[in-house]
Amino acid sequence: MADYDLVVRGGEVATGFGTARCDIGIRDGRIAALAERITDAAATLEAGGLLVLPGGIDSHCHIEEPARGGYVGTVGEPVVTVSEESFVTASTSAFAGGTTSVVCFVPQWKGEGLLPRLADYERRAARGMLDYSFHQIITDPTEAVLEREVPQIVAKGIRSLKVFLTYEPLHLSDEDYIKVLVAARRNGCLVTVHCENYAAIKWRTERLIAAGMSAPKYHAWSRPSVVEREATHRAIALAELVDQPIQVFHVSCEEAAEEIARARHRGLKVWGETCPQYLTLTAEDMDRPGFEGAAFMCSPSPRSREEHARVWEMIRRGTLDIVSSDHCGFSMAGDKGKAVSGRDAPFRDIPNGIPGLAARLPILFSEGVSKGRISLDDFVRLTATNPARLMGLAPRKGLIAVGADADLALWDPAKKVTISNRLMQHAIDYTPYEGLEVTGWPVATVRRGAVVMRDGVVQAEPGTGRFLPRGPYEMVRPRGVLANGFDAAPAG
């Protein structure tokens, strides 16, 4: 019997702390050896001339997510819908782009608890091929939810609670946000926050539409940078009051990132992520004829080309230390997806979100590493190591080391590819990055020692993904610093 099930031979292995040309010996789905030469293996994957990177971890993506009434403020009788992207199609797309693990979202609907939705979502996720964990969305933080149900979901291995400071019907008041922060602190969870000011956006939206300014391009007008900056400042301040670590999702602009930088300078446990759309797309992309601009609508809105440079600088400084996709796809054709309210609907009623599971790593590699904006080590940390650490998945995920899961992306750093929707292999009928040329592309993906993609062909079986439970971990432990030393919400 061979010593190893698989050897990945002759690649330049990137650890996030430099590279080394070596073989990787894999046994029982885990990395068992790193050596100059490994010969005794049942199978070989040649990596000569390629980079070998940790499999990507996308810690912010919406997959097969049920919604009652949607996220766009529509009125009338709530209707249960499910996003087009199933866990099977999402797994295919992720593997095509070099990603092997995701953290996605369990919904909560106002007036209901957490556990029924969690049970349903667990069944959905088990059909896929990706390894996965969950964020639990909290939209209705009742005493029963926070005191009884949150401890139960934590016991299942879910260690992050997601809150929205905007969107109807998801947004929380400051009081309810504080309640979630307190519950997270008591249960050892991270809180992840969508930071935009609900009241300000609602006010501007109503006035824009009243003035006849309802086309997709006015989506950007409805939520300028100041509403993101204000909500980021508020989210951080209230978290500091409670002594609760938070992550600010999808930072689109320097103004919001500066709030995070100031908080970190004060020693607070605050982290920020951004996404490829805030490095490549602009508000001008929404200024297209008819309904075309809807393809680029997401929140926060894409900004300007000048803002791209400022966001890159915040990445280089380490203020924004994770790049996720915020994959949230809605097709353009048909009477669902982006056109669920009609193709002449005002921007307020067009679903927000764009697909990006497969595009995330190639875009960041090309725009970052290939163009000299960041190093290869930075790329590894932004896409794998840092999300694994912050989400409590390290050291099992996010790095190439003995004992870690054998999740790898074999990368051709010189390969030039023009992005097309066909290459994305998702369920959505378009990609906002159509026609973008990138340099650097994954040619094989390995998940727990199994080759799940080679030369664009995904070869994984549905139902082979695994849930990744998360136990207590140091990064999200409160600092123990409270205003006046007074603990207004001690653990019971």
C-alpha positions as CSV (number, residue, x, y, z in Angstrom):
1,M,0.0,0.0,0.0
2,A,1.3,3.5,-0.9
3,D,2.2,5.9,1.8
4,Y,0.1,8.6,0.3
5,D,-3.2,8.7,-1.6
6,L,-2.1,11.7,-3.7
7,V,1.1,13.6,-4.3
8,V,1.0,17.1,-5.8
9,R,4.4,17.2,-7.5
10,G,6.8,20.0,-8.5
11,G,4.7,23.1,-7.8
12,E,5.7,26.4,-6.2
13,V,3.9,26.1,-2.9
14,A,2.6,29.5,-1.6
15,T,2.1,29.6,2.1
16,G,1.2,33.2,2.7
17,F,4.7,33.6,4.1
18,G,6.8,32.9,1.1
19,T,7.0,30.1,-1.5
20,A,8.9,26.8,-1.7
21,R,9.2,24.3,-4.5
22,C,8.2,21.0,-3.0
23,D,5.9,18.1,-3.2
24,I,2.7,17.7,-1.1
25,G,1.8,14.3,0.2
26,I,-1.9,13.8,1.0
27,R,-3.3,11.0,3.1
28,D,-7.0,10.6,4.3
29,G,-7.9,14.1,2.9
30,R,-5.2,15.9,4.8
31,I,-1.7,17.2,4.1
32,A,0.6,14.6,5.6
33,A,4.0,15.7,4.2
34,L,5.8,18.6,2.5
35,A,9.1,17.4,1.1
36,E,11.5,18.0,-1.8
37,R,10.5,14.7,-3.4
38,I,7.7,12.3,-2.5
39,T,7.4,9.1,-4.6
40,D,5.3,6.6,-2.8
41,A,1.8,7.7,-3.7
42,A,-1.3,6.0,-5.3
43,A,-1.8,9.0,-7.6
44,T,0.1,12.0,-8.8
45,L,-1.0,15.5,-9.8
46,E,1.7,17.3,-11.7
47,A,2.2,20.9,-10.8
48,G,5.4,21.8,-12.6
49,G,5.4,25.5,-13.7
50,L,2.3,26.2,-11.5
51,L,1.7,27.9,-8.2
52,V,0.0,25.7,-5.5
53,L,-2.2,27.9,-3.3
54,P,-4.5,27.1,-0.4
55,G,-8.0,26.5,-1.7
56,G,-10.0,29.8,-1.5
57,I,-12.3,30.4,1.4
58,D,-15.3,32.7,0.5
59,S,-16.6,33.8,3.8
60,H,-19.5,35.9,2.4
61,C,-21.8,34.4,-0.2
62,H,-25.5,33.8,-0.5
63,I,-26.4,30.3,-1.8
64,E,-29.8,28.7,-2.2
65,E,-31.1,31.2,0.4
66,P,-34.8,31.2,1.0
67,A,-36.3,34.7,1.2
68,R,-39.8,35.7,2.4
69,G,-40.7,38.9,0.5
70,G,-37.1,39.3,-0.7
71,Y,-34.5,42.0,0.1
72,V,-35.7,44.9,-2.0
73,G,-38.6,46.4,-0.1
74,T,-41.5,45.0,-2.1
75,V,-44.9,45.3,-0.6
76,G,-47.9,42.9,-0.4
77,E,-48.3,39.4,0.8
78,P,-45.0,37.8,1.6
79,V,-43.9,35.0,-0.8
80,V,-41.3,32.4,-0.1
81,T,-38.7,32.3,-2.8
82,V,-35.3,30.5,-3.2
83,S,-32.3,32.0,-4.9
84,E,-31.5,30.4,-8.3
85,E,-28.0,29.3,-7.1
86,S,-28.3,25.9,-5.6
87,F,-25.5,24.3,-3.5
88,V,-24.7,22.1,-6.4
89,T,-24.3,24.9,-9.0
90,A,-22.6,27.1,-6.4
91,S,-20.1,24.3,-5.7
92,T,-19.4,23.8,-9.4
93,S,-18.8,27.6,-9.8
94,A,-16.6,27.8,-6.7
95,F,-14.4,24.9,-7.8
96,A,-14.1,26.3,-11.3
97,G,-12.6,29.5,-9.6
98,G,-10.3,27.8,-7.1
99,T,-12.6,28.1,-4.0
100,T,-13.1,25.0,-1.8
101,S,-14.9,26.3,1.3
102,V,-17.7,28.9,1.9
103,V,-19.5,30.6,4.8
104,C,-23.1,31.4,3.7
105,F,-26.3,32.6,5.4
106,V,-29.2,31.1,7.3
107,P,-32.1,33.5,7.1
108,Q,-34.4,34.5,9.9
109,W,-37.8,36.0,9.0
110,K,-39.4,38.6,11.3
111,G,-42.0,37.0,13.6
112,E,-40.2,33.6,13.4
113,G,-37.4,31.8,15.2
114,L,-34.1,30.5,14.0
115,L,-34.3,26.7,14.2
116,P,-36.9,25.9,11.5
117,R,-34.9,27.9,8.9
118,L,-31.7,26.3,10.1
119,A,-33.0,22.8,9.7
120,D,-34.2,23.6,6.2
121,Y,-30.9,25.2,5.2
122,E,-28.8,22.3,6.6
123,R,-30.7,20.0,4.3
124,R,-30.1,22.2,1.3
125,A,-26.3,22.7,2.0
126,A,-25.8,18.9,2.5
127,R,-26.6,18.4,-1.2
128,G,-23.5,20.4,-2.4
129,M,-19.9,19.6,-2.9
130,L,-18.3,22.5,-1.1
131,D,-17.2,22.4,2.5
132,Y,-19.4,25.0,4.3
133,S,-20.2,26.8,7.5
134,F,-23.0,29.3,8.2
135,H,-23.6,32.8,9.4
136,Q,-27.0,33.2,11.2
137,I,-28.9,36.2,10.1
138,I,-30.8,38.0,12.9
139,T,-33.7,40.2,11.9
140,D,-36.0,39.8,14.9
141,P,-33.9,39.6,18.1
142,T,-36.7,38.6,20.5
143,E,-35.9,37.3,24.0
144,A,-36.7,33.8,22.9
145,V,-34.4,34.0,19.9
146,L,-31.4,35.5,21.8
147,E,-31.8,33.7,25.1
148,R,-32.9,30.2,23.9
149,E,-32.2,29.8,20.2
150,V,-28.8,31.5,19.8
151,P,-27.1,29.1,22.3
152,Q,-28.6,26.2,20.4
153,I,-27.1,27.3,17.1
154,V,-23.8,28.0,18.7
155,A,-23.8,24.5,20.1
156,K,-24.2,23.3,16.5
157,G,-20.9,25.1,15.6
158,I,-22.2,28.4,14.1
159,R,-20.1,31.2,15.5
160,S,-21.2,34.3,13.6
161,L,-24.3,36.4,13.6
162,K,-25.2,38.6,10.7
163,V,-27.1,41.9,11.0
164,F,-28.3,44.5,8.6
165,L,-28.4,48.2,9.3
166,T,-30.4,48.7,6.1
167,Y,-32.9,47.0,3.8
168,E,-36.6,46.4,4.4
169,P,-37.5,44.1,6.2
170,L,-34.1,43.1,7.5
171,H,-32.7,46.2,9.2
172,L,-32.3,46.5,12.9
173,S,-32.7,49.5,15.1
174,D,-29.7,50.6,17.2
175,E,-31.4,49.1,20.3
176,D,-31.9,45.7,18.5
177,Y,-28.4,45.8,17.2
178,I,-27.1,46.2,20.7
179,K,-29.2,43.2,21.8
180,V,-27.5,41.1,19.2
181,L,-24.1,42.3,20.2
182,V,-24.8,41.4,23.8
183,A,-26.0,37.9,22.8
184,A,-22.9,37.4,20.6
185,R,-20.6,38.4,23.5
186,R,-22.3,36.0,25.8
187,N,-22.1,33.1,23.4
188,G,-18.6,33.7,21.9
189,C,-19.7,34.7,18.4
190,L,-18.5,37.2,15.9
191,V,-21.0,39.8,14.6
192,T,-20.9,40.6,10.9
193,V,-22.5,43.8,9.8
194,H,-24.0,45.3,6.6
195,C,-23.3,49.0,7.3
196,E,-25.6,51.5,5.5
197,N,-28.0,54.0,7.1
198,Y,-31.6,52.7,6.5
199,A,-33.4,56.0,7.2
200,A,-31.1,58.0,5.0
201,I,-31.4,55.6,2.1
202,K,-35.2,55.4,2.4
203,W,-35.4,59.2,2.5
204,R,-33.2,59.7,-0.6
205,T,-34.9,56.9,-2.5
206,E,-38.4,58.4,-1.9
207,R,-37.2,61.8,-3.2
208,L,-35.3,60.4,-6.2
209,I,-38.4,58.4,-7.3
210,A,-40.7,61.3,-6.7
211,A,-38.5,63.4,-9.0
212,G,-38.7,60.8,-11.8
213,M,-35.1,59.5,-11.2
214,S,-35.9,55.8,-10.9
215,A,-33.6,54.1,-13.5
216,P,-30.9,51.7,-12.2
217,K,-28.2,54.3,-12.3
218,Y,-29.9,56.2,-9.5
219,H,-29.3,53.2,-7.2
220,A,-25.9,54.7,-6.6
221,W,-27.4,58.1,-5.9
222,S,-29.7,56.7,-3.2
223,R,-26.8,55.4,-1.1
224,P,-23.7,57.6,-1.4
225,S,-20.5,56.9,0.6
226,V,-21.6,59.0,3.5
227,V,-24.4,56.6,4.4
228,E,-21.9,53.8,4.5
229,R,-19.4,55.8,6.5
230,E,-22.0,56.9,9.1
231,A,-23.3,53.4,9.6
232,T,-19.8,52.0,9.9
233,H,-19.0,54.5,12.5
234,R,-22.2,53.7,14.4
235,A,-21.8,50.0,14.2
236,I,-18.2,50.2,15.6
237,A,-19.2,52.6,18.4
238,L,-22.0,50.4,19.6
239,A,-19.8,47.3,19.4
240,E,-17.1,49.2,21.5
241,L,-19.8,50.1,24.1
242,V,-20.6,46.4,24.5
243,D,-17.1,45.1,24.0
244,Q,-18.0,42.8,21.1
245,P,-15.8,42.0,18.1
246,I,-17.3,42.7,14.7
247,Q,-16.5,42.4,11.0
248,V,-17.8,45.1,8.6
249,F,-18.9,43.5,5.3
250,H,-18.3,44.6,1.8
251,V,-16.5,48.0,2.4
252,S,-16.8,49.9,-0.8
253,C,-15.0,53.2,-0.1
254,E,-12.1,54.8,1.7
255,E,-14.5,56.8,4.0
256,A,-15.9,53.6,5.6
257,A,-12.5,51.9,5.7
258,E,-11.0,54.9,7.6
259,E,-13.6,54.3,10.4
260,I,-12.3,50.7,10.7
261,A,-8.6,51.9,10.6
262,R,-9.3,54.4,13.5
263,A,-11.0,51.7,15.5
264,R,-8.1,49.3,15.0
265,H,-5.7,52.0,16.0
266,R,-7.6,52.3,19.3
267,G,-7.1,48.5,19.8
268,L,-10.7,47.5,19.0
269,K,-11.4,44.1,17.5
270,V,-12.9,45.3,14.2
271,W,-12.2,43.8,10.8
272,G,-13.1,44.9,7.3
273,E,-13.6,43.0,4.0
274,T,-14.1,44.2,0.5
275,C,-15.1,42.5,-2.8
276,P,-13.9,42.4,-6.4
277,Q,-16.9,44.6,-7.5
278,Y,-15.4,47.5,-5.5
279,L,-12.1,47.1,-7.3
280,T,-13.4,46.8,-10.9
281,L,-17.0,48.0,-11.3
282,T,-18.2,51.6,-11.1
283,A,-21.5,53.5,-10.7
284,E,-21.2,54.3,-14.5
285,D,-21.8,50.6,-15.2
286,M,-25.4,51.1,-14.0
287,D,-25.9,54.0,-16.5
288,R,-26.9,51.8,-19.4
289,P,-30.0,51.8,-21.6
290,G,-33.3,50.4,-20.2
291,F,-32.9,47.6,-17.8
292,E,-29.2,46.8,-18.6
293,G,-27.8,48.7,-15.6
294,A,-29.6,46.4,-13.2
295,A,-26.9,43.8,-13.9
296,F,-24.5,45.8,-11.9
297,M,-26.7,46.7,-8.9
298,C,-25.4,45.7,-5.5
299,S,-25.2,47.3,-2.1
300,P,-23.2,49.2,-1.2
301,S,-23.1,50.5,-4.7
302,P,-20.0,50.4,-6.9
303,R,-18.3,53.8,-6.7
304,S,-15.8,55.5,-9.0
305,R,-12.6,54.4,-10.7
306,E,-10.8,56.9,-8.4
307,E,-12.2,55.1,-5.4
308,H,-10.7,51.8,-6.6
309,A,-7.2,53.1,-6.0
310,R,-8.2,54.2,-2.5
311,V,-9.7,50.8,-1.6
312,W,-6.5,49.1,-2.9
313,E,-4.5,51.3,-0.5
314,M,-6.7,50.2,2.4
315,I,-6.0,46.5,1.3
316,R,-2.3,47.2,1.3
317,R,-2.4,48.8,4.8
318,G,-4.3,45.7,6.1
319,T,-7.4,47.7,7.1
320,L,-9.3,45.5,4.6
321,D,-7.9,42.1,5.2
322,I,-10.4,39.7,3.5
323,V,-11.7,39.8,0.0
324,S,-15.0,37.9,-0.4
325,S,-17.4,37.6,-3.4
326,D,-20.7,38.6,-1.7
327,H,-22.1,36.3,-4.3
328,C,-25.8,37.0,-4.6
329,G,-26.9,36.3,-8.1
330,F,-30.2,37.1,-9.9
331,S,-30.6,36.3,-13.6
332,M,-31.5,39.1,-16.0
333,A,-33.8,37.2,-18.3
334,G,-37.3,36.0,-17.4
335,D,-39.8,37.4,-14.9
336,K,-37.9,36.4,-11.8
337,G,-34.4,37.4,-10.7
338,K,-33.7,41.1,-11.4
339,A,-37.0,41.5,-13.2
340,V,-39.2,40.1,-10.5
341,S,-41.0,43.5,-10.2
342,G,-41.0,44.2,-13.9
343,R,-38.3,45.5,-16.3
344,D,-39.6,49.0,-15.8
345,A,-39.5,48.9,-12.0
346,P,-37.8,51.7,-10.1
347,F,-34.4,50.9,-8.8
348,R,-35.8,50.5,-5.3
349,D,-37.6,47.3,-6.4
350,I,-34.8,45.6,-8.3
351,P,-33.0,42.9,-6.3
352,N,-29.5,43.9,-5.2
353,G,-26.7,41.6,-5.8
354,I,-24.3,40.2,-8.4
355,P,-22.7,36.7,-9.0
356,G,-19.0,36.3,-8.3
357,L,-18.1,32.9,-6.8
358,A,-15.9,31.8,-9.7
359,A,-14.7,35.3,-10.6
360,R,-13.3,36.3,-7.1
361,L,-9.9,34.7,-7.2
362,P,-9.0,35.3,-10.8
363,I,-10.0,39.0,-10.6
364,L,-8.1,39.6,-7.4
365,F,-5.0,37.7,-8.7
366,S,-5.0,39.6,-12.0
367,E,-5.8,43.1,-10.7
368,G,-3.7,42.6,-7.6
369,V,-0.7,40.2,-8.1
370,S,-0.3,40.4,-11.8
371,K,-0.5,44.2,-11.8
372,G,1.8,44.6,-8.9
373,R,-0.7,46.1,-6.4
374,I,-0.2,43.3,-3.9
375,S,2.2,40.4,-3.4
376,L,1.4,36.7,-3.8
377,D,1.6,36.4,0.0
378,D,-1.0,39.1,0.3
379,F,-3.3,37.2,-2.1
380,V,-3.1,34.0,-0.1
381,R,-3.9,35.8,3.2
382,L,-6.7,37.8,1.7
383,T,-8.5,34.9,0.1
384,A,-7.7,31.9,2.4
385,T,-5.6,32.4,5.5
386,N,-7.4,35.5,6.9
387,P,-10.9,34.3,6.4
388,A,-10.0,30.9,7.9
389,R,-8.6,32.6,11.0
390,L,-11.4,35.1,11.5
391,M,-14.2,32.5,10.9
392,G,-12.6,30.0,13.4
393,L,-11.7,27.5,10.6
394,A,-7.9,27.6,11.2
395,P,-5.7,25.6,11.3
396,R,-7.9,23.1,9.5
397,K,-8.5,25.4,6.5
398,G,-6.8,28.3,4.8
399,L,-3.1,27.2,4.7
400,I,-0.8,24.6,3.3
401,A,0.7,22.8,6.3
402,V,1.0,19.3,7.7
403,G,-2.3,18.4,9.4
404,A,-4.5,20.9,7.4
405,D,-7.2,19.7,5.0
406,A,-5.7,19.1,1.6
407,D,-7.6,22.0,-0.1
408,L,-5.5,23.4,-2.9
409,A,-5.8,25.5,-6.1
410,L,-3.2,24.9,-8.8
411,W,-2.7,28.2,-10.5
412,D,-1.2,29.2,-13.8
413,P,0.1,32.7,-13.1
414,A,0.7,33.5,-16.8
415,K,-2.5,32.2,-18.3
416,K,-4.6,34.9,-19.9
417,V,-8.4,34.4,-19.9
418,T,-11.3,36.6,-21.0
419,I,-14.0,36.1,-18.5
420,S,-17.3,34.9,-19.9
421,N,-20.5,33.6,-18.3
422,R,-19.8,30.1,-19.6
423,L,-16.6,30.0,-17.6
424,M,-18.3,31.0,-14.4
425,Q,-20.4,27.7,-14.4
426,H,-23.1,29.2,-12.1
427,A,-26.8,29.2,-12.4
428,I,-27.1,32.9,-13.2
429,D,-27.5,33.9,-16.8
430,Y,-24.8,36.6,-16.8
431,T,-21.6,37.8,-15.2
432,P,-21.0,41.5,-14.6
433,Y,-17.3,40.8,-15.5
434,E,-18.1,39.7,-19.1
435,G,-15.2,40.5,-21.3
436,L,-12.7,41.3,-18.6
437,E,-9.3,39.9,-19.4
438,V,-7.4,38.5,-16.5
439,T,-3.9,37.1,-16.1
440,G,-3.7,34.1,-13.8
441,W,-6.2,31.3,-13.7
442,P,-6.8,28.1,-11.7
443,V,-6.2,24.9,-13.7
444,A,-7.0,22.4,-11.0
445,T,-8.8,22.4,-7.6
446,V,-8.4,19.9,-4.8
447,R,-10.8,19.5,-2.0
448,R,-9.8,17.3,0.9
449,G,-7.4,15.4,-1.3
450,A,-9.8,14.8,-4.1
451,V,-9.3,16.5,-7.5
452,V,-12.7,18.3,-8.0
453,M,-11.8,20.4,-11.0
454,R,-9.2,20.0,-13.8
455,D,-8.9,22.3,-16.8
456,G,-12.3,23.8,-16.1
457,V,-14.1,20.4,-15.8
458,V,-15.7,19.9,-12.4
459,Q,-15.8,16.3,-11.3
460,A,-17.2,16.2,-7.8
461,E,-20.2,14.3,-6.7
462,P,-23.2,16.1,-5.1
463,G,-23.5,15.4,-1.4
464,T,-19.7,15.2,-0.7
465,G,-19.4,18.6,1.0
466,R,-18.9,18.7,4.7
467,F,-20.3,21.1,7.4
468,L,-17.5,22.9,9.2
469,P,-18.5,23.3,12.9
470,R,-16.6,26.1,14.7
471,G,-15.8,26.0,18.4
472,P,-14.6,28.9,20.6
473,Y,-11.6,30.7,19.3
474,E,-9.4,33.6,20.5
475,M,-9.8,36.1,17.7
476,V,-13.4,36.8,18.7
477,R,-12.9,36.8,22.4
478,P,-13.9,40.2,23.9
479,R,-11.1,42.5,25.0
480,G,-12.5,42.9,28.5
481,V,-12.6,46.7,28.2
482,L,-15.8,48.4,29.1
483,A,-16.9,52.0,29.5
484,N,-16.3,53.0,33.1
485,G,-15.6,49.4,33.8
486,F,-19.4,48.8,34.0
487,D,-20.7,45.6,32.4
488,A,-24.3,46.4,31.5
489,A,-25.0,42.9,30.2
490,P,-23.0,40.3,32.3
491,A,-23.2,36.7,31.3
492,G,-26.0,34.9,33.3
